[in-house]
């Protein structure tokens, strides 16, 4: 099952990177549209397109970053990575079709793998 955890981590990183690339593409497309509008002499409309480009680019990037961070945390074995990726998997269920498949696989893989106990003193040793 450790293999499934690594696959889930890699898939969340990959989807996050693809979403980040999508955010950059949206930003660039709106920027190009704004420059075309400026060339037509509509400076106010170009300003509005610029605001939309920045807001939409930041919003999409903010949605992509938790997937990258959570996938990295799960891949490196951080204790907070598992719950973060589980929450992201549940949210991805609404993202049809790729997000739904990733969400189902994430929930299946992470819920069926036993969680290793936190490191600490063993019960046989007295705590000083």
Long-range contacts (C-beta under 8 A, 24 or more apart in sequence): 1-109, 1-112, 1-113, 1-114, 2-113, 4-109, 4-112, 4-113, 5-74, 5-109, 5-110, 5-113, 6-75, 7-105, 7-109, 8-71, 8-74, 8-85, 8-89, 8-105, 8-106, 8-109, 8-110, 9-71, 9-72, 9-74, 9-75, 9-81, 9-85, 10-71, 10-75, 11-71, 11-102, 11-105, 11-106, 12-67, 12-68, 12-70, 12-71, 12-74, 12-85, 12-88, 12-102, 12-106, 13-67, 13-68, 13-71, 13-72, 13-75, 14-71, 15-67, 15-92, 15-98, 15-99, 15-102, 16-64, 16-65, 16-66, 16-67, 16-68, 16-69, 16-71, 17-64, 17-68, 19-60, 19-63, 19-64, 19-67, 20-60, 20-61, 20-64, 20-65, 20-68, 22-60, 22-64, 23-56, 23-57, 23-59, 23-60, 23-61, 23-64, 24-57, 26-53, 26-56, 26-57, 26-60, 27-53, 27-54, 27-56, 27-57, 30-56, 30-57, 79-118, 82-110, 82-115, 85-110, 86-110, 86-111
